[in-house]
Amino acid sequence: MTSLLAVVWTFWIAAALVVPSILVVIGIIAGYIYKVVMPRYPKR
């Protein structure tokens, strides 16, 4: 029973760390595009 609990615990901790990490990477890319790339090509 202990090993099953450890596997389930590890799975949920991994999911809880992976999802925010992916969102942070997407946020950094979006912020870069918004702050650096967008001013290079202003709207007409």
Buried (B, 14 or more C-beta within 10 A) or exposed (E): EEEEEEEEEEEEEEEEEEEEEEEEEEEEEEEEEEEEEEEEEEEE
